[in-house]
Each structure stands twice: as C-alpha cells, then as structure tokens.
C-alpha cells in the first residue's frame, strides 16, 4: 500500500494516506496552514505549536491536514518529518495561491498562506479550515490599492474558514465592505461583533451570528442546497476577553508602528510583517500570545464544526 495518493481531479495535489482515507470515509478533516509554522513563530516554539494544533484537532475527533508545498509537490496532510522540515528550514518560501504554479513548475518548497491553503484544501475536498486571521484591505487603500489575495480567492472557493476576523493592522470596515461586495458570507460565532484578531471586538458589527457548531454546519448545508456562487463562509470567532491583547496597549503601539512604517518608507508586501513584528516587540510578546490564543480557539472550533459537518454528511 502506498502512503500517498493524488487527488483524482487534480493529480498535482498529493494527499497523505491518512487524509485520503478520512475523506473516503467522510470523516471530519480540518485544513491547517503552514505559514504560521514557517514564518509566524520563532524556533523552536513553532514546531511545538504545530504539534499542539494538530493535537487539538485530533482531541476533538477530527483529522488534521496541514498543507504545504515540498519540492514542487502540493501536499495535504504532512507526516512528522515533513512538519519538522517546515518548522526548521529557513529557506522555505511563503506561498499564496498565485505562487503555487511557479512553485510546482520549479520544484520549490514553501509554506502556504490562507489563500494557498484554502485553494489546495478545497481541491482535496476538505470543507473546513482553521486559521488565525485573514488578510484584507490595507489602510490607505485609496492611495496604494493594497488588498490581500485572500479575499478574491475566498470569493471563488467552497470552504468554511474559522478565523479571528482580519488582522487589526488592516482597514477593518473596508475589508468587511469588500467581503460583502465579493459575496463572501460572514457569521459571528457567539457574537454580533466582528473580532479584531488580537482583540475580541474590532468595533464593527456582523449581520449574522450563530451559537454552536451545529448551526455553522446547518449554514454550510444551506449553501449546498442553494448552490450558485461558490464562495467561502467566514466564521468569525473572537479571542476571549481575558486572552486578548490589552486594547489600550494595542491602539497605542499600532499607532506608533504605522508612524514608524511611514517614516521608513515601508510599503507593499513588507508592511504586514513589519507591523506584526513591531507589535510583538513593543508589546513584549503579548501580541504573539494573543495571536496564539486566537489560533488555538479557531482550530478547536473548526474541528467541532468538521465533526458536525461530517455527521450531516453521513460519515
């Protein structure tokens, strides 16, 4: 028996044996991105967190499918050695959806972002994806017109993404407007306020909210029944108030970070990692801890949703 299988309708995408078997049985599966492992956390904590997140999914009765591209092969579901490689190789690239084809063609290796992970997971037939925070519309969009590829990809991808809203360094009202324009559904989980990644409340409302994972699965089923435009469903899951970054500290340090970026001429793709690094440094790591608290909660909720979804699907 081989330990890997290709996706029938997308032979470039390789599933681990565990993931292929789980999908064949319609067992609950949760997609996990690999960028947080390769680029979002310091070593060796990144490997510890990678194992912890997969453990959270398993403890909930689902199967974790960490996604990455290794030596030009998109992989959905990684073995122990492959996860360690993602955590330890400093040369890994960051791969969004647009980078996947060049990476495959050149035999490159990289960790997948939200857009890259969502695309590959959906191609594999995975319906639920747990992550930290989405990208979105950047501040000053009128001048720079900088918008994350996450939004356009999710507008055409049939997947449910559990996240803590969008990164608070972005223009949250503009991002919500774009999500509406693109037809991407947004529901709050246990809240009628849109979360702000590090913060429980971004200050913006959401139009729809649900109270339990079964209700999310019911919304997913309604999407299938209605058919039509295949876009993502965003489940906005706020970090708990006691684990969020202190809002006053957040606002002060973010204002300082934005001013510093402007002085130093930081823009384009460099702006997000610059601002996130500034927040981590100037909050003495508190923003990183809030980030991890959000990711843990999102992955746990994603697993609970996947279990309920599999139950509806006849697993």
C-alpha positions in Angstrom: 0.0 0.0 0.0 1.3 3.4 -0.9 1.5 6.1 1.8 0.2 8.9 -0.5 -2.5 9.4 -3.1 -3.1 12.1 -5.7 -6.4 13.9 -5.9 -8.2 12.3 -8.8 -9.3 15.6 -10.4 -6.1 17.4 -9.5 -3.2 14.9 -9.8 -0.6 17.6 -8.9 -2.1 17.6 -5.3 -0.9 14.7 -3.1 -2.9 13.5 0.0 -1.3 11.7 2.8 -2.7 8.2 3.3 -4.4 9.3 6.5 -6.2 12.2 4.8 -7.2 10.2 1.7 -8.7 7.5 4.0 -10.5 10.1 6.1 -12.0 11.8 3.1 -13.0 8.5 1.6 -14.9 7.7 4.8 -16.3 11.2 5.0 -14.7 11.5 8.4 -14.1 15.0 9.8 -11.0 16.8 8.4 -9.6 20.2 9.2 -7.2 22.0 7.0 -4.3 23.9 8.7 -2.0 26.4 7.1 1.8 26.1 7.3 2.9 29.7 7.2 2.3 30.2 10.9 4.9 27.4 11.4 7.5 28.5 8.9 7.2 32.3 9.2 4.9 33.3 12.0 6.7 32.0 15.1 10.2 31.8 16.5 12.1 28.5 16.5 11.7 26.0 18.3 8.3 27.2 19.5 6.9 27.0 16.0 7.3 23.2 16.0 5.7 22.9 19.4 2.7 24.9 18.2 2.4 22.9 15.0 2.1 19.7 17.0 -0.2 21.4 19.5 -2.6 22.5 16.8 -2.7 19.1 15.2 -3.3 17.6 18.7 -6.3 20.0 19.2 -7.9 18.7 16.1 -7.3 15.0 17.0 -8.6 15.5 20.5 -11.9 16.8 19.0 -12.3 13.7 16.9 -11.2 15.1 13.6 -8.1 14.6 11.4 -5.6 17.5 10.9 -4.5 18.2 7.3 -1.6 20.6 7.4 -0.9 22.0 3.9 2.4 22.9 2.3 4.4 22.5 -1.0 7.6 20.4 -0.7 10.0 20.0 -3.6 7.3 21.2 -6.0 4.6 18.9 -4.7 1.5 20.4 -3.1 0.8 18.2 0.0 -2.4 18.0 2.0 -1.6 16.2 5.3 2.0 16.1 6.4 4.0 13.4 8.2 6.1 14.1 11.3 9.3 14.6 9.3 7.6 16.9 6.9 6.2 19.1 9.7 9.7 19.3 11.2 11.1 20.4 7.8 8.5 23.2 7.6 9.5 24.3 11.1 13.2 24.1 10.7 14.1 25.1 7.1 14.8 28.8 6.9 14.8 28.8 3.1 11.1 27.9 2.7 9.1 30.4 0.7 5.7 31.9 1.6 3.2 30.6 -1.0 -0.1 32.3 -1.7 -2.5 31.0 -4.4 -0.7 32.8 -7.2 2.7 31.3 -6.2 1.5 27.7 -6.4 2.0 27.1 -10.1 5.5 28.6 -10.2 6.4 26.5 -7.1 5.2 23.3 -8.7 7.0 24.1 -12.0 10.3 24.9 -10.4 10.3 22.3 -7.7 10.3 24.9 -5.0 9.3 24.4 -1.3 7.2 26.7 0.7 4.6 27.2 3.4 1.1 28.0 2.3 -0.8 31.2 3.3 -4.5 31.4 3.8 -5.2 31.7 0.0 -2.8 28.9 -0.8 -4.1 26.6 1.9 -7.8 27.3 1.1 -7.3 26.5 -2.6 -5.4 23.3 -2.0 -7.7 22.1 0.8 -10.8 22.8 -1.3 -9.2 20.9 -4.3 -8.7 17.9 -2.0 -12.4 18.0 -0.9 -11.8 19.5 2.6 -14.6 21.8 3.7 -13.3 23.3 7.0 -10.2 25.3 7.5 -8.9 26.8 10.8 -6.5 29.7 10.9 -5.6 32.8 12.8 -6.7 36.0 11.0 -7.5 36.8 7.4 -5.8 39.3 5.2 -7.9 42.2 3.9 -7.9 45.8 2.7 -4.9 47.8 3.9 -5.0 51.2 5.4 -4.6 53.9 2.8 -6.2 51.8 0.1 -7.2 54.8 -1.9 -3.5 55.7 -2.3 -1.8 52.3 -2.5 -4.7 50.0 -3.5 -3.2 47.1 -1.5 -5.6 44.3 -0.8 -4.8 40.7 0.3 -5.2 37.9 -2.2 -7.2 36.1 0.5 -10.3 38.0 -0.4 -10.5 37.3 -4.1 -9.5 33.6 -3.6 -12.2 33.1 -1.0 -14.8 34.7 -3.2 -14.4 31.6 -5.5 -13.6 28.8 -3.1 -16.1 26.5 -1.4 -14.7 26.3 2.1 -15.6 27.3 5.6 -12.8 29.4 7.3 -12.8 29.8 11.0 -10.7 32.8 12.0 -10.5 35.7 14.5 -11.6 38.2 11.9 -8.9 40.1 10.0 -5.6 41.4 11.2 -6.2 44.6 13.2 -3.4 46.4 11.3 -5.8 46.5 8.3 -8.7 48.7 7.4 -11.4 46.5 9.0 -14.5 48.5 7.8 -13.2 48.5 4.2 -12.4 44.8 4.4 -16.0 44.0 5.6 -17.3 46.0 2.7 -15.2 44.1 0.3 -16.3 40.8 1.8 -19.9 41.9 1.2 -19.2 43.0 -2.4 -17.5 39.7 -3.2 -20.4 37.7 -1.8 -18.4 36.0 1.0 -20.6 35.1 3.9 -19.6 36.2 7.4 -21.2 34.9 10.6 -20.1 35.7 14.1 -19.7 32.7 16.5 -21.3 33.6 19.8 -21.0 37.3 19.0 -22.7 40.0 17.0 -19.4 42.0 16.8 -16.6 41.3 14.3 -13.4 40.3 16.1 -10.2 42.2 15.6 -7.6 39.3 15.6 -5.7 40.3 18.7 -8.9 42.0 20.0 -12.2 40.5 20.9 -14.1 43.3 19.2 -12.9 45.3 16.2 -15.6 47.9 16.8 -17.6 46.7 13.7 -20.9 44.6 13.8 -21.7 41.4 12.0 -25.1 40.8 10.5 -25.5 37.2 11.4 -24.4 35.1 14.4 -24.7 31.5 15.5 -24.4 29.9 18.9 -23.0 26.4 18.3 -21.0 24.3 15.7 -24.1 22.6 14.6 -25.6 25.8 13.4 -22.5 26.5 11.3 -22.9 23.1 9.7 -26.5 24.0 9.0 -25.4 27.2 7.2 -22.9 25.1 5.2 -25.7 22.7 4.3 -27.9 25.6 3.2 -25.1 26.8 1.0 -25.1 23.5 -0.7 -28.8 23.4 -1.1 -28.9 26.9 -2.6 -26.0 26.3 -4.9 -24.9 29.1 -7.2 -21.9 31.2 -6.4 -19.3 29.1 -4.8 -17.7 31.4 -2.2 -16.3 30.8 1.3 -18.1 31.1 4.6 -16.2 33.1 7.2 -16.8 32.1 10.8 -15.6 35.0 12.9 -14.6 33.5 16.3 -13.3 36.1 18.8 -10.5 35.5 21.2 -11.8 35.5 24.7 -11.6 38.9 26.5 -9.2 37.6 29.2 -6.8 36.4 26.5 -7.0 39.4 24.1 -4.2 42.0 23.8 -5.0 45.0 26.1 -7.0 47.3 23.8 -5.3 50.4 25.0 -1.8 49.0 24.5 -2.8 47.7 21.1 -4.1 51.0 19.9 -1.1 52.9 21.2 1.6 50.5 19.8 -0.3 50.2 16.4 -0.3 54.0 16.0 3.4 54.0 16.7 4.0 51.2 14.3 2.1 52.9 11.5 4.0 56.1 12.0 7.3 54.2 12.0 6.5 52.4 8.8 5.6 55.7 7.2 8.9 57.3 8.3 10.9 54.4 7.0 9.0 54.1 3.7 7.8 50.5 4.4 5.1 49.6 1.9 3.7 46.8 -0.3 4.2 43.2 0.9 6.7 44.3 3.5 4.2 46.3 5.5 2.3 43.4 7.2 5.4 41.6 8.6 6.8 44.9 9.6 3.8 45.9 11.6 3.3 42.5 13.2 7.0 42.4 14.2 6.7 45.9 15.7 3.7 44.9 17.7 5.4 41.7 19.0 8.5 43.7 20.0 6.8 46.7 21.6 4.2 44.6 23.5 6.9 42.4 24.9 5.4 39.4 23.1 1.9 40.0 24.4 0.5 40.3 20.8 2.0 37.0 19.9 0.4 35.3 22.9 -3.0 36.8 21.9 -2.4 35.6 18.4 -1.8 32.0 19.6 -4.8 32.1 21.9 -6.9 33.1 18.9 -5.4 30.3 16.7 -6.0 27.7 19.3 -9.6 28.7 19.7 -10.2 28.8 16.0 -8.7 25.4 15.4 -10.7 23.9 18.2 -13.9 25.4 16.8 -13.0 24.3 13.2 -12.6 20.7 14.5 -16.0 20.9 16.2 -17.6 22.2 13.1 -15.9 19.5 11.0 -17.3 16.8 13.3 -20.8 18.2 13.0 -20.5 18.6 9.2 -19.3 15.0 8.9 -22.3 13.9 10.9 -24.6 15.7 8.5 -22.8 14.2 5.5 -23.3 10.7 6.7 -19.8 9.8 8.0 
